[in-house]
Amino acid sequence: MAPQKKTKKKSRDPYRPKRPIGAFFLFSATHRADIKKANPDIIKAGDIAKALGKEWREASTKTRAPFEKKAKKATEKYKKAMEKYKKKLAKEAAPKRPASAFFLYLASRRAAIIKANPGFAVTEVAKALGQEWREASAKTKAPFEKKATAAKDKYAKAKAKWDKKQQEKQQPQEA
């Protein structure tokens, strides 16, 4: 039998908010000791978990309520923290690559092709636009190529600025 390859665990961003604990796990944390005391013959963790699960299923809504309330509160707090985290990531993200002249042309002509051919599938629209672009004259392509070049230059500057900022972050802080 061939040895199995060990897969590397994906590194977790230490700044990413941790997911909240659910109501059942909050219940389990408070009732685990009681289950162990009530059933000293249960040794395996799986058996304890089964007993906790049974107790949770049989618990009344009144018994569950404080745990569900804590879990809901923790979930709301997590969602707010995650929103803040995602905004920070988006702010620090690399600039997006600009559209090519062809894609700028597609964006400007797609609505007209769809209007002229309402029965066309997405693939047929793309084929028609590709054919139009191939047959278009240099004069027709020029404004799109000019916009694409300007966007590419703007992107290159933004990317260089972002790369420099990333290098500064990576270098150790010297005091």
Number of C-alpha atoms within 10 A of each C-alpha: 3 4 5 6 6 6 6 6 6 6 6 7 7 7 7 13 16 10 12 16 13 16 19 16 16 15 19 21 11 11 14 16 12 12 17 14 10 10 12 8 8 14 10 8 9 10 11 18 14 11 18 21 16 11 15 19 12 11 12 10 11 8 12 16 13 14 19 17 12 16 19 16 13 16 16 13 14 16 15 12 15 16 12 14 15 13 12 11 12 11 10 12 10 15 16 9 12 18 16 16 20 17 15 17 20 19 13 12 14 15 12 11 17 15 10 9 12 10 10 14 11 10 9 14 20 15 12 14 20 16 11 14 17 11 10 11 10 10 8 12 16 12 14 20 17 12 16 19 16 13 16 16 13 13 16 15 12 15 16 13 13 16 13 12 12 13 10 11 10 9 8 8 7 4 3
